[in-house]
């Protein structure tokens, strides 16, 4: 069977590079088109990565294949939907708002951008958590008259939080969540990114718009799709967070405090996380890890440097699960989630795999 032909918009950026690394040798998706800014258009991908001082600005650990380096780069405006079966988008929100709808008129678009996350007819998918929301894309197509659709990934900070809350919602119910994040520099991208003189020997206590994204997205992800598949009802969990930037390259750390709906013990909370397998459709996809949540007993874990790559960067690692004496039925824990893998490129590819398994994507 022929592979699905995919184009990538924003190919030269850090998130775009993660898409390229993740799609290499994918069993049924082949990257056949690369798009970037007009200054990169007309060059080979390898030349587009080369800076004025001669450096090749390839920043992911996986090597760039010679075949990919030779691929031509076009401007995002020049992409033609009829040449592809789907698109992955790794551009900023303002660019996404212009480009993605043009392509979604004809083919599916899987986006790492925030431009359409909060639209009523757009699902915000984490396959093990809320694969049941996927049929909302049919409502999106109906309302907008599109053949394709747009499915964005959640904010990378939201992803690890929602994954760890899902088994607690299922087993005990969750009333409220307080969270403080210590977010990696890669979450800000490479250009302009975080200035070295600002982040070294420092913690930046504010990331614009981040806290609102986490609060709104968590409720949407944990919500319920109505019987007709036409509307989502957000979960009634109360969410409050503080998001900070720290001098870590990859991997977001989050300190989470949860008020459960019913009483539980530490052992029961840990058991709920360890036994959670997620939605059935997400259990056997090409990018599915052997376990979505790893709970560690070592009180000094998780740590981003040691734990961000757990199961290929697709698992969320949890530790320090304790009772909390302030919140009703309170518990607290620390998590580490890979922000540019599960929280961006690989997570978006996982969503495409899920929709194909559900009969919502291509052949």
N, C-alpha and C positions, 0 to 999 in steps of 0.2 A: 504494500500500500504506500502511495506517495505521501511524503511528509507535508504537513501544513506549512505554507510559505509565510514567514513573518518578517515584517519590517520593524526597525527600531528607530524611534525618534529621540534625539538627545544622546547619540551614540558616543560622543567624545567625553562626556561628563563622568563623574565617579559612579553615579547610579547606572548610567548606560554601560560602563565597563563591566559592572557586576552582571548585567543582563547578558552580555557577550560571553563572559566566563561561564555562567550558569547554563546557557543554551548549547554549549559545545557538546556534540554527540548526544543531543536530546533524542529520545526514541521516536517522537512523531512531530517535532517542530524544528524547522530549519530556518535559520536567519539568512534571508536572501536579499535584504535591503537595509542600508544604513543611511540615516538622515541626521543632519546637524545644522548648525548656524550657517548663514551664507558665506562666512569667511572660510569654512571648511569644505564647502561644496566644490565639486570638480577635482578634488584631491583623492588619492588613495587614503584608506583609513590610517595606515601607518604614517603618511605624510601629514594628515590632519592632526595627529597627536604630537607632532614635532613642534616644539616651541622655538622662539626666535634665537635662543641661545644654544639650540641643538639638542636639548633634552627631549626624549620620548616620554610624554606625560601619560604613561600607563601605570596605574597605581594599585591594581589588584594583585594578589599574590600569584594567581594562575598566569602562566605565560600567554602572551598574545601569539596566536598561531600565524604562520606565514600566509595562509590562505585568507584569514580575516584581515591581515595588514594590507593585502592587495585589493581588497574590495573597494569599489568606488563609493564615495560619499556624495549624497545629493542634499539640496536644501529641503527642509521639511515641507515647504510650500509646493515642492515639485513632486512629492509622493503621489502616486496614482493608486487608488484603492483597488482597481481591477487587477493590479499586478500581484496582489497578496491575499492571503486568507485571514490574517489578523495583524494587529499592530501592537507593539509594546511602546509605551511612552514614558520617557524619563526626562521630561522638560519641566521648567518652572510653571507655576500655576497660570500666569498671564499668557504664556505661549500656548499652554494646553487648552485654555479656554477658546482660543481661535482655531487651533489645528485639529483637536480631537473630534469635535462635532462634524467637521467636514469629512473626515474619514469614517466616522461611525454611521454616517448615512448609508454606507455600503458594507462595511465589515466591522467585526468586533475590535474594540480598543481596550487594552488592559494598561492602566495608568498608575504610575507612582506619584502623580501630582494630586494636589488637593482641590483642583478647580471644581469638580463635580461631586465631591463626597457628600455634600449636604442637600442634594436635590432629592425630592420625595420619591422619584421613580428610579433612583440609582442605588443598588445594593452596595454595601460596604462589607466585603467578604473576607473572612479568615476560614478556610475550608473546614478544619476540625470543629470550629465553634458554631458557625451559622450557614452551612451549606444549604440549608432549607430556604434561605432568602434568595437564592439564585433565580427562581422563576420571575422575580420582579423585573428582569431584563425584558420579558415579553410585554409587560405593561409599558416599559420605557419605549420599546419599539412602536407599540400601538399609539401612544401619546404623541410621539415625535415623528412618526412616519418613516422610521429608519429601518433598513435591512440589518444593520449592525447594532451595536450598543456600546456604552462606556461602562466599564467596571473598574473603579479606582481601588488601590490598596489603602488600608488605613494608615494613619500617621504611624511612624515607626515606634514611637513611644507608647502608643495605644496598643500595639500588637501584643507585646509580652504581657501587659496588664490584662487584656481581654482573655488571652489563652489561660492564664492562671485563675482568673475569676470563673471561667466557664464551668469547671467541675464543682466549684463551690456553689454556684447558682443552681446547678442540677441537683446536688445532694442536700444542701441546707437552705438555699435562698440567700440572697445578699441584699441588705438594706442600704449600706453606705460604704464608700471607699475613700480613704485619704491616701495620697501618694506623693512622694518627693522623688524626682528623677535626677540622676547624675548622668548626663547624656554625652556620648562620644562626639569628638570633633567632626568625624565623617558625616554626621547627621546634617551638618551645615554645608556639605559639599566641598569641592576643592576650590572653586572660583566663584565668588570671592572667598568663601569659607570663613574660618576664624583666624584672626590675625595672631601670629605667634606671640607677640609682645603682650597681647591681651590675656591669653589663656595660660601661659607659663607662670607657675607659682601663683595660681589664681583659680577661683571659681566664679563663673559669671552667673548671677542669680536670676537672670531673666532671659527667656527666649521668646521673641514676639509671636503672639497668636497660638503658641504651643499649648498652653494650659486649657484654653477654650476648646481646641481641637480634641484633646484627650477627653474632656468632660462630655462633649457632645457625641463623639464617635463611640465611646464605650457604651453609652445608652442605646445607640442605634444598633451596634453589633449584637448586643445581648437582647435586643427586642424581638418581637414576633411578627411574622408575615401573616396577613389575614387569609382566610380560607380561599378567597378568590385570587390571591397572588397579586393584588393591585395596590396594597399599601402596607407600610411597616408601622407598628406601634412601638415606640422606644420603651426600653425597660425603665422601671420607676426607681432604679438605684440612684442614690445621691452620690455625686463624684466631685471631689475637690482635690486639686493638685498644685504643686509648685515644681516648675521645670528649670533645671540648671544645666549649664555646660561645664564640663571638666576636661582636664588634659589627658584624655584617653582616646586612642585612635579609633577603635571599633568596639561596639558593645555597650548598650544602655543598661545601667544599673538603676533599679527602682526599689525604694523602701515603701512597702504597702501595708496599710492598716485597714482591716475589713470588719464590718459589723454584719454578722450572719443572721439569717432569719430564724434559726433555731439553735439551741445549745449544741455544742460539740466538744470533743477533746482534741488535743494536739495530734494524737495518734489517728483520729478519724479524719482530720483535715489533711494530714499527710497521705493517708490511705486514699482519700478521694482524688488527690492529685496524681498519685502514682498509678492508680488503676484506670484513670480516665483515658479512653481511647479516641474520643472525639467522634464526629459524625461518620457514619459507616462509609459514605462515598469517598471520604478523604483518607481511608486507611490503606489503600493500595495504589496510590498514584506514584509516578516516577520520582517525584520530589519529596514524598512522605518519609519522615524519619522513623526510626524504630519505636520511638516514644516522643510524644509532644512535650511532656514535662519531665524533667529529671529533678528529684528532690534529694539534696545532699545532707548528710548527717554532720559533716565537718562544720563547726561553728564559724570558721574563717572563710567559708565559701557560701555563695558563688563569688568569683572575681572575674572581671571582664577579660583579663589577659589569659586566664586559665580556662574559662568556661564559655566564652562566646562562640567557639567553634563546635560545641556539643552537637553531635549528629549532623555534621556538615553545616552548622549555623542555623539549622531549622528547628531546634528544640529550645525551649525556655528552661533555664536552670534556676531552681529555687533552693533557698536555704534559710536557716534561722527562723523556722516556724515556731511561734510562741503565742501564748495567750496574751491578750491586751486587757488591762484592767480599767480602761477609760470607756471604751466603746461597749455597747450592749452586745453580748455574745462575741466579744472582740478577739481578733487574732491579728498577728503581724508577721511579715516575712520579707525577705529580700530576693529579688529576681535579677537575672541577667539575660538579655535577649539581643541577638545580633541584628543591629539596626539596618545594615545594608544588604543582608541576606534574607532571613525570614521577614524582616521589617520593610523590605523594598523589593529588589529584583527577583530573588528566588520565591518570595511570597507571592508576587504577581504571576510568576510562571505557574506556581501551584494552583492559583485560581483558574488559570486557563486550562490546566489539566482537569480540574474539578468540573468545569462547565462542559468539557468534552465528554467526560464520563456520564454527565447528566443529559447528554444529547442536545446541548445548547450551543455547541461550537463545531462548526464545519463538518467535514466528512469523517 
